[in-house]
Amino acid sequence: MSSLESNPEDTLKALGDAFGISSPSDTGQETSDSMWESDDETSKRITELEGRVKGYDQLHKRQALEKQVFALKEKYGAFDEKELFQHALRNKIGNLEAAITHMRYGAIASKAQKLEQEQSRLEAKRGASVVEPSGSKQAGSSRRTVSKPTSIREAFENAKRELAS
């Protein structure tokens, strides 16, 4: 005869102890309590295992992220990781390589816009009329070329003619 047939209660208790399951007693109340305790222990163990799995997932994701950042730094040079992460979140960009490209494009585009504005101001200055040392010209007025006076009398005559015109 097997031990299960000869002494089922002790056999079940030994098996339960071997596998970490509490054995039910003969009374119905204790059986119910024991089942609840077993369910509570199982639920605690499941919660603990889920926590461990979640921790491993977070660790794996963090390592993958660090690896991706390292590869991006090799490809694009040094950059601020926190700034990249904030830029990606702010603009809802899921790919870090796309985020760094977008971030750097914005910086380059603003520099280009400033250079264009500076260039247009420079061209506007170059296109402005030149101020002559003899005074400003009014639209429609014509100036005769006056030779340099050789005497005070010539200078006075030239000045009278200039005022009269």
PyMOL CGO cylinders between C-alpha atoms (Angstrom):
from pymol import cmd
from pymol.cgo import CYLINDER

trace = [
    CYLINDER, 0.00, 0.00, 0.00, 1.07, 3.51, -0.65, 0.3, 1, 1, 1, 1, 1, 1,
    CYLINDER, 1.07, 3.51, -0.65, 1.46, 6.07, 2.10, 0.3, 1, 1, 1, 1, 1, 1,
    CYLINDER, 1.46, 6.07, 2.10, -1.41, 8.10, 0.62, 0.3, 1, 1, 1, 1, 1, 1,
    CYLINDER, -1.41, 8.10, 0.62, -3.76, 5.17, 1.13, 0.3, 1, 1, 1, 1, 1, 1,
    CYLINDER, -3.76, 5.17, 1.13, -2.47, 4.19, 4.58, 0.3, 1, 1, 1, 1, 1, 1,
    CYLINDER, -2.47, 4.19, 4.58, -2.20, 7.69, 6.11, 0.3, 1, 1, 1, 1, 1, 1,
    CYLINDER, -2.20, 7.69, 6.11, -3.64, 10.30, 3.74, 0.3, 1, 1, 1, 1, 1, 1,
    CYLINDER, -3.64, 10.30, 3.74, -3.62, 13.17, 6.23, 0.3, 1, 1, 1, 1, 1, 1,
    CYLINDER, -3.62, 13.17, 6.23, 0.08, 12.88, 7.10, 0.3, 1, 1, 1, 1, 1, 1,
    CYLINDER, 0.08, 12.88, 7.10, 0.99, 12.33, 3.46, 0.3, 1, 1, 1, 1, 1, 1,
    CYLINDER, 0.99, 12.33, 3.46, -0.89, 15.44, 2.35, 0.3, 1, 1, 1, 1, 1, 1,
    CYLINDER, -0.89, 15.44, 2.35, 0.69, 17.43, 5.18, 0.3, 1, 1, 1, 1, 1, 1,
    CYLINDER, 0.69, 17.43, 5.18, 4.19, 16.26, 4.18, 0.3, 1, 1, 1, 1, 1, 1,
    CYLINDER, 4.19, 16.26, 4.18, 3.54, 17.15, 0.54, 0.3, 1, 1, 1, 1, 1, 1,
    CYLINDER, 3.54, 17.15, 0.54, 2.11, 20.53, 1.55, 0.3, 1, 1, 1, 1, 1, 1,
    CYLINDER, 2.11, 20.53, 1.55, 5.17, 21.29, 3.69, 0.3, 1, 1, 1, 1, 1, 1,
    CYLINDER, 5.17, 21.29, 3.69, 7.48, 20.24, 0.86, 0.3, 1, 1, 1, 1, 1, 1,
    CYLINDER, 7.48, 20.24, 0.86, 5.77, 22.61, -1.59, 0.3, 1, 1, 1, 1, 1, 1,
    CYLINDER, 5.77, 22.61, -1.59, 5.10, 25.44, 0.90, 0.3, 1, 1, 1, 1, 1, 1,
    CYLINDER, 5.10, 25.44, 0.90, 1.33, 24.94, 1.03, 0.3, 1, 1, 1, 1, 1, 1,
    CYLINDER, 1.33, 24.94, 1.03, -0.34, 24.88, 4.42, 0.3, 1, 1, 1, 1, 1, 1,
    CYLINDER, -0.34, 24.88, 4.42, -2.43, 21.79, 4.95, 0.3, 1, 1, 1, 1, 1, 1,
    CYLINDER, -2.43, 21.79, 4.95, -6.11, 22.11, 5.79, 0.3, 1, 1, 1, 1, 1, 1,
    CYLINDER, -6.11, 22.11, 5.79, -7.27, 20.76, 9.16, 0.3, 1, 1, 1, 1, 1, 1,
    CYLINDER, -7.27, 20.76, 9.16, -10.32, 18.61, 9.76, 0.3, 1, 1, 1, 1, 1, 1,
    CYLINDER, -10.32, 18.61, 9.76, -12.71, 21.43, 10.74, 0.3, 1, 1, 1, 1, 1, 1,
    CYLINDER, -12.71, 21.43, 10.74, -14.44, 23.43, 8.04, 0.3, 1, 1, 1, 1, 1, 1,
    CYLINDER, -14.44, 23.43, 8.04, -13.66, 26.83, 9.61, 0.3, 1, 1, 1, 1, 1, 1,
    CYLINDER, -13.66, 26.83, 9.61, -9.97, 26.15, 9.78, 0.3, 1, 1, 1, 1, 1, 1,
    CYLINDER, -9.97, 26.15, 9.78, -9.99, 24.89, 6.20, 0.3, 1, 1, 1, 1, 1, 1,
    CYLINDER, -9.99, 24.89, 6.20, -11.57, 28.13, 5.06, 0.3, 1, 1, 1, 1, 1, 1,
    CYLINDER, -11.57, 28.13, 5.06, -9.12, 30.28, 7.07, 0.3, 1, 1, 1, 1, 1, 1,
    CYLINDER, -9.12, 30.28, 7.07, -6.19, 28.26, 5.84, 0.3, 1, 1, 1, 1, 1, 1,
    CYLINDER, -6.19, 28.26, 5.84, -7.31, 28.71, 2.24, 0.3, 1, 1, 1, 1, 1, 1,
    CYLINDER, -7.31, 28.71, 2.24, -7.58, 32.47, 2.76, 0.3, 1, 1, 1, 1, 1, 1,
    CYLINDER, -7.58, 32.47, 2.76, -4.12, 32.56, 4.31, 0.3, 1, 1, 1, 1, 1, 1,
    CYLINDER, -4.12, 32.56, 4.31, -2.80, 30.62, 1.36, 0.3, 1, 1, 1, 1, 1, 1,
    CYLINDER, -2.80, 30.62, 1.36, -4.50, 33.02, -1.04, 0.3, 1, 1, 1, 1, 1, 1,
    CYLINDER, -4.50, 33.02, -1.04, -3.07, 35.99, 0.89, 0.3, 1, 1, 1, 1, 1, 1,
    CYLINDER, -3.07, 35.99, 0.89, 0.43, 34.52, 0.75, 0.3, 1, 1, 1, 1, 1, 1,
    CYLINDER, 0.43, 34.52, 0.75, 0.06, 33.75, -2.93, 0.3, 1, 1, 1, 1, 1, 1,
    CYLINDER, 0.06, 33.75, -2.93, -1.20, 37.21, -3.63, 0.3, 1, 1, 1, 1, 1, 1,
    CYLINDER, -1.20, 37.21, -3.63, 1.71, 38.72, -1.67, 0.3, 1, 1, 1, 1, 1, 1,
    CYLINDER, 1.71, 38.72, -1.67, 4.16, 36.59, -3.62, 0.3, 1, 1, 1, 1, 1, 1,
    CYLINDER, 4.16, 36.59, -3.62, 2.53, 37.58, -6.92, 0.3, 1, 1, 1, 1, 1, 1,
    CYLINDER, 2.53, 37.58, -6.92, 2.68, 41.25, -5.94, 0.3, 1, 1, 1, 1, 1, 1,
    CYLINDER, 2.68, 41.25, -5.94, 6.33, 40.88, -4.98, 0.3, 1, 1, 1, 1, 1, 1,
    CYLINDER, 6.33, 40.88, -4.98, 7.16, 39.13, -8.25, 0.3, 1, 1, 1, 1, 1, 1,
    CYLINDER, 7.16, 39.13, -8.25, 5.30, 41.75, -10.27, 0.3, 1, 1, 1, 1, 1, 1,
    CYLINDER, 5.30, 41.75, -10.27, 7.32, 44.44, -8.48, 0.3, 1, 1, 1, 1, 1, 1,
    CYLINDER, 7.32, 44.44, -8.48, 10.55, 42.64, -9.36, 0.3, 1, 1, 1, 1, 1, 1,
    CYLINDER, 10.55, 42.64, -9.36, 9.53, 42.26, -13.01, 0.3, 1, 1, 1, 1, 1, 1,
    CYLINDER, 9.53, 42.26, -13.01, 8.59, 45.94, -13.15, 0.3, 1, 1, 1, 1, 1, 1,
    CYLINDER, 8.59, 45.94, -13.15, 11.96, 46.85, -11.64, 0.3, 1, 1, 1, 1, 1, 1,
    CYLINDER, 11.96, 46.85, -11.64, 13.79, 44.71, -14.20, 0.3, 1, 1, 1, 1, 1, 1,
    CYLINDER, 13.79, 44.71, -14.20, 11.78, 46.31, -17.00, 0.3, 1, 1, 1, 1, 1, 1,
    CYLINDER, 11.78, 46.31, -17.00, 12.68, 49.80, -15.77, 0.3, 1, 1, 1, 1, 1, 1,
    CYLINDER, 12.68, 49.80, -15.77, 16.34, 48.83, -15.46, 0.3, 1, 1, 1, 1, 1, 1,
    CYLINDER, 16.34, 48.83, -15.46, 16.32, 47.36, -18.97, 0.3, 1, 1, 1, 1, 1, 1,
    CYLINDER, 16.32, 47.36, -18.97, 14.66, 50.48, -20.42, 0.3, 1, 1, 1, 1, 1, 1,
    CYLINDER, 14.66, 50.48, -20.42, 17.13, 52.76, -18.60, 0.3, 1, 1, 1, 1, 1, 1,
    CYLINDER, 17.13, 52.76, -18.60, 20.08, 50.76, -19.94, 0.3, 1, 1, 1, 1, 1, 1,
    CYLINDER, 20.08, 50.76, -19.94, 18.67, 50.85, -23.48, 0.3, 1, 1, 1, 1, 1, 1,
    CYLINDER, 18.67, 50.85, -23.48, 18.16, 54.61, -23.18, 0.3, 1, 1, 1, 1, 1, 1,
    CYLINDER, 18.16, 54.61, -23.18, 21.72, 55.14, -21.93, 0.3, 1, 1, 1, 1, 1, 1,
    CYLINDER, 21.72, 55.14, -21.93, 23.02, 53.02, -24.81, 0.3, 1, 1, 1, 1, 1, 1,
    CYLINDER, 23.02, 53.02, -24.81, 21.03, 55.07, -27.33, 0.3, 1, 1, 1, 1, 1, 1,
    CYLINDER, 21.03, 55.07, -27.33, 22.27, 58.37, -25.82, 0.3, 1, 1, 1, 1, 1, 1,
    CYLINDER, 22.27, 58.37, -25.82, 25.86, 57.10, -25.97, 0.3, 1, 1, 1, 1, 1, 1,
    CYLINDER, 25.86, 57.10, -25.97, 25.44, 56.20, -29.66, 0.3, 1, 1, 1, 1, 1, 1,
    CYLINDER, 25.44, 56.20, -29.66, 23.91, 59.63, -30.39, 0.3, 1, 1, 1, 1, 1, 1,
    CYLINDER, 23.91, 59.63, -30.39, 26.81, 61.39, -28.66, 0.3, 1, 1, 1, 1, 1, 1,
    CYLINDER, 26.81, 61.39, -28.66, 29.26, 59.45, -30.82, 0.3, 1, 1, 1, 1, 1, 1,
    CYLINDER, 29.26, 59.45, -30.82, 27.33, 60.37, -33.97, 0.3, 1, 1, 1, 1, 1, 1,
    CYLINDER, 27.33, 60.37, -33.97, 26.34, 64.01, -33.24, 0.3, 1, 1, 1, 1, 1, 1,
    CYLINDER, 26.34, 64.01, -33.24, 28.87, 65.13, -30.64, 0.3, 1, 1, 1, 1, 1, 1,
    CYLINDER, 28.87, 65.13, -30.64, 28.26, 66.38, -27.12, 0.3, 1, 1, 1, 1, 1, 1,
    CYLINDER, 28.26, 66.38, -27.12, 24.81, 67.60, -26.07, 0.3, 1, 1, 1, 1, 1, 1,
    CYLINDER, 24.81, 67.60, -26.07, 22.81, 68.07, -22.89, 0.3, 1, 1, 1, 1, 1, 1,
    CYLINDER, 22.81, 68.07, -22.89, 20.83, 64.87, -22.24, 0.3, 1, 1, 1, 1, 1, 1,
    CYLINDER, 20.83, 64.87, -22.24, 18.22, 66.56, -20.04, 0.3, 1, 1, 1, 1, 1, 1,
    CYLINDER, 18.22, 66.56, -20.04, 17.63, 69.24, -22.67, 0.3, 1, 1, 1, 1, 1, 1,
    CYLINDER, 17.63, 69.24, -22.67, 17.18, 66.54, -25.31, 0.3, 1, 1, 1, 1, 1, 1,
    CYLINDER, 17.18, 66.54, -25.31, 14.70, 64.60, -23.14, 0.3, 1, 1, 1, 1, 1, 1,
    CYLINDER, 14.70, 64.60, -23.14, 12.72, 67.78, -22.39, 0.3, 1, 1, 1, 1, 1, 1,
    CYLINDER, 12.72, 67.78, -22.39, 12.68, 68.74, -26.07, 0.3, 1, 1, 1, 1, 1, 1,
    CYLINDER, 12.68, 68.74, -26.07, 11.46, 65.26, -27.05, 0.3, 1, 1, 1, 1, 1, 1,
    CYLINDER, 11.46, 65.26, -27.05, 8.69, 65.35, -24.43, 0.3, 1, 1, 1, 1, 1, 1,
    CYLINDER, 8.69, 65.35, -24.43, 7.66, 68.93, -25.21, 0.3, 1, 1, 1, 1, 1, 1,
    CYLINDER, 7.66, 68.93, -25.21, 7.39, 68.22, -28.94, 0.3, 1, 1, 1, 1, 1, 1,
    CYLINDER, 7.39, 68.22, -28.94, 6.06, 64.66, -28.49, 0.3, 1, 1, 1, 1, 1, 1,
    CYLINDER, 6.06, 64.66, -28.49, 8.92, 63.05, -30.43, 0.3, 1, 1, 1, 1, 1, 1,
    CYLINDER, 8.92, 63.05, -30.43, 9.37, 59.38, -29.55, 0.3, 1, 1, 1, 1, 1, 1,
    CYLINDER, 9.37, 59.38, -29.55, 12.67, 58.87, -31.38, 0.3, 1, 1, 1, 1, 1, 1,
    CYLINDER, 12.67, 58.87, -31.38, 15.69, 60.50, -29.70, 0.3, 1, 1, 1, 1, 1, 1,
    CYLINDER, 15.69, 60.50, -29.70, 17.62, 60.79, -32.96, 0.3, 1, 1, 1, 1, 1, 1,
    CYLINDER, 17.62, 60.79, -32.96, 14.71, 62.65, -34.54, 0.3, 1, 1, 1, 1, 1, 1,
    CYLINDER, 14.71, 62.65, -34.54, 14.46, 64.80, -31.41, 0.3, 1, 1, 1, 1, 1, 1,
    CYLINDER, 14.46, 64.80, -31.41, 18.14, 65.84, -31.52, 0.3, 1, 1, 1, 1, 1, 1,
    CYLINDER, 18.14, 65.84, -31.52, 17.84, 66.61, -35.23, 0.3, 1, 1, 1, 1, 1, 1,
    CYLINDER, 17.84, 66.61, -35.23, 14.71, 68.69, -34.59, 0.3, 1, 1, 1, 1, 1, 1,
    CYLINDER, 14.71, 68.69, -34.59, 16.35, 70.44, -31.64, 0.3, 1, 1, 1, 1, 1, 1,
    CYLINDER, 16.35, 70.44, -31.64, 19.48, 71.31, -33.59, 0.3, 1, 1, 1, 1, 1, 1,
    CYLINDER, 19.48, 71.31, -33.59, 17.49, 72.34, -36.67, 0.3, 1, 1, 1, 1, 1, 1,
    CYLINDER, 17.49, 72.34, -36.67, 15.62, 74.87, -34.53, 0.3, 1, 1, 1, 1, 1, 1,
    CYLINDER, 15.62, 74.87, -34.53, 18.89, 76.37, -33.32, 0.3, 1, 1, 1, 1, 1, 1,
    CYLINDER, 18.89, 76.37, -33.32, 20.36, 76.50, -36.84, 0.3, 1, 1, 1, 1, 1, 1,
    CYLINDER, 20.36, 76.50, -36.84, 17.15, 77.96, -38.29, 0.3, 1, 1, 1, 1, 1, 1,
    CYLINDER, 17.15, 77.96, -38.29, 17.12, 80.78, -35.72, 0.3, 1, 1, 1, 1, 1, 1,
    CYLINDER, 17.12, 80.78, -35.72, 20.79, 81.55, -36.47, 0.3, 1, 1, 1, 1, 1, 1,
    CYLINDER, 20.79, 81.55, -36.47, 20.01, 81.61, -40.21, 0.3, 1, 1, 1, 1, 1, 1,
    CYLINDER, 20.01, 81.61, -40.21, 17.08, 83.94, -39.63, 0.3, 1, 1, 1, 1, 1, 1,
    CYLINDER, 17.08, 83.94, -39.63, 19.27, 86.33, -37.62, 0.3, 1, 1, 1, 1, 1, 1,
    CYLINDER, 19.27, 86.33, -37.62, 21.89, 86.29, -40.37, 0.3, 1, 1, 1, 1, 1, 1,
    CYLINDER, 21.89, 86.29, -40.37, 19.24, 87.04, -43.01, 0.3, 1, 1, 1, 1, 1, 1,
    CYLINDER, 19.24, 87.04, -43.01, 17.96, 90.00, -40.98, 0.3, 1, 1, 1, 1, 1, 1,
    CYLINDER, 17.96, 90.00, -40.98, 21.49, 91.29, -40.52, 0.3, 1, 1, 1, 1, 1, 1,
    CYLINDER, 21.49, 91.29, -40.52, 22.18, 90.90, -44.25, 0.3, 1, 1, 1, 1, 1, 1,
    CYLINDER, 22.18, 90.90, -44.25, 19.00, 92.79, -45.21, 0.3, 1, 1, 1, 1, 1, 1,
    CYLINDER, 19.00, 92.79, -45.21, 19.91, 95.64, -42.82, 0.3, 1, 1, 1, 1, 1, 1,
    CYLINDER, 19.91, 95.64, -42.82, 23.38, 95.80, -44.35, 0.3, 1, 1, 1, 1, 1, 1,
    CYLINDER, 23.38, 95.80, -44.35, 21.94, 95.93, -47.87, 0.3, 1, 1, 1, 1, 1, 1,
    CYLINDER, 21.94, 95.93, -47.87, 19.49, 98.65, -46.82, 0.3, 1, 1, 1, 1, 1, 1,
    CYLINDER, 19.49, 98.65, -46.82, 22.39, 100.70, -45.48, 0.3, 1, 1, 1, 1, 1, 1,
    CYLINDER, 22.39, 100.70, -45.48, 24.34, 100.22, -48.69, 0.3, 1, 1, 1, 1, 1, 1,
    CYLINDER, 24.34, 100.22, -48.69, 21.36, 101.29, -50.79, 0.3, 1, 1, 1, 1, 1, 1,
    CYLINDER, 21.36, 101.29, -50.79, 20.76, 104.48, -48.78, 0.3, 1, 1, 1, 1, 1, 1,
    CYLINDER, 20.76, 104.48, -48.78, 21.75, 107.81, -50.33, 0.3, 1, 1, 1, 1, 1, 1,
    CYLINDER, 21.75, 107.81, -50.33, 25.18, 109.08, -49.58, 0.3, 1, 1, 1, 1, 1, 1,
    CYLINDER, 25.18, 109.08, -49.58, 25.46, 112.27, -47.57, 0.3, 1, 1, 1, 1, 1, 1,
    CYLINDER, 25.46, 112.27, -47.57, 27.73, 114.74, -49.28, 0.3, 1, 1, 1, 1, 1, 1,
    CYLINDER, 27.73, 114.74, -49.28, 29.92, 117.05, -47.27, 0.3, 1, 1, 1, 1, 1, 1,
    CYLINDER, 29.92, 117.05, -47.27, 28.50, 120.18, -48.96, 0.3, 1, 1, 1, 1, 1, 1,
    CYLINDER, 28.50, 120.18, -48.96, 25.05, 119.54, -47.47, 0.3, 1, 1, 1, 1, 1, 1,
    CYLINDER, 25.05, 119.54, -47.47, 22.00, 117.55, -48.35, 0.3, 1, 1, 1, 1, 1, 1,
    CYLINDER, 22.00, 117.55, -48.35, 20.26, 117.64, -51.71, 0.3, 1, 1, 1, 1, 1, 1,
    CYLINDER, 20.26, 117.64, -51.71, 16.58, 118.23, -52.09, 0.3, 1, 1, 1, 1, 1, 1,
    CYLINDER, 16.58, 118.23, -52.09, 14.65, 116.28, -54.63, 0.3, 1, 1, 1, 1, 1, 1,
    CYLINDER, 14.65, 116.28, -54.63, 14.46, 118.11, -57.93, 0.3, 1, 1, 1, 1, 1, 1,
    CYLINDER, 14.46, 118.11, -57.93, 17.27, 120.54, -57.19, 0.3, 1, 1, 1, 1, 1, 1,
    CYLINDER, 17.27, 120.54, -57.19, 20.25, 120.61, -59.46, 0.3, 1, 1, 1, 1, 1, 1,
    CYLINDER, 20.25, 120.61, -59.46, 23.72, 121.58, -58.50, 0.3, 1, 1, 1, 1, 1, 1,
    CYLINDER, 23.72, 121.58, -58.50, 26.24, 123.13, -60.67, 0.3, 1, 1, 1, 1, 1, 1,
    CYLINDER, 26.24, 123.13, -60.67, 29.75, 122.05, -60.18, 0.3, 1, 1, 1, 1, 1, 1,
    CYLINDER, 29.75, 122.05, -60.18, 31.62, 124.90, -58.69, 0.3, 1, 1, 1, 1, 1, 1,
    CYLINDER, 31.62, 124.90, -58.69, 35.34, 125.14, -58.98, 0.3, 1, 1, 1, 1, 1, 1,
    CYLINDER, 35.34, 125.14, -58.98, 37.38, 125.94, -55.97, 0.3, 1, 1, 1, 1, 1, 1,
    CYLINDER, 37.38, 125.94, -55.97, 37.67, 129.65, -55.48, 0.3, 1, 1, 1, 1, 1, 1,
    CYLINDER, 37.67, 129.65, -55.48, 41.08, 131.20, -55.77, 0.3, 1, 1, 1, 1, 1, 1,
    CYLINDER, 41.08, 131.20, -55.77, 40.14, 134.39, -53.94, 0.3, 1, 1, 1, 1, 1, 1,
    CYLINDER, 40.14, 134.39, -53.94, 37.72, 135.63, -51.34, 0.3, 1, 1, 1, 1, 1, 1,
    CYLINDER, 37.72, 135.63, -51.34, 35.76, 137.50, -54.00, 0.3, 1, 1, 1, 1, 1, 1,
    CYLINDER, 35.76, 137.50, -54.00, 35.20, 134.26, -56.02, 0.3, 1, 1, 1, 1, 1, 1,
    CYLINDER, 35.20, 134.26, -56.02, 34.13, 132.42, -52.89, 0.3, 1, 1, 1, 1, 1, 1,
    CYLINDER, 34.13, 132.42, -52.89, 31.63, 135.18, -52.10, 0.3, 1, 1, 1, 1, 1, 1,
    CYLINDER, 31.63, 135.18, -52.10, 30.22, 135.11, -55.64, 0.3, 1, 1, 1, 1, 1, 1,
    CYLINDER, 30.22, 135.11, -55.64, 29.89, 131.35, -55.57, 0.3, 1, 1, 1, 1, 1, 1,
    CYLINDER, 29.89, 131.35, -55.57, 28.06, 131.51, -52.25, 0.3, 1, 1, 1, 1, 1, 1,
    CYLINDER, 28.06, 131.51, -52.25, 25.60, 134.13, -53.61, 0.3, 1, 1, 1, 1, 1, 1,
    CYLINDER, 25.60, 134.13, -53.61, 24.87, 131.99, -56.66, 0.3, 1, 1, 1, 1, 1, 1,
    CYLINDER, 24.87, 131.99, -56.66, 24.34, 128.90, -54.53, 0.3, 1, 1, 1, 1, 1, 1,
    CYLINDER, 24.34, 128.90, -54.53, 21.84, 130.69, -52.28, 0.3, 1, 1, 1, 1, 1, 1,
    CYLINDER, 21.84, 130.69, -52.28, 19.99, 132.18, -55.21, 0.3, 1, 1, 1, 1, 1, 1,
    CYLINDER, 19.99, 132.18, -55.21, 19.38, 128.84, -56.90, 0.3, 1, 1, 1, 1, 1, 1,
]
cmd.load_cgo(trace, "trace")
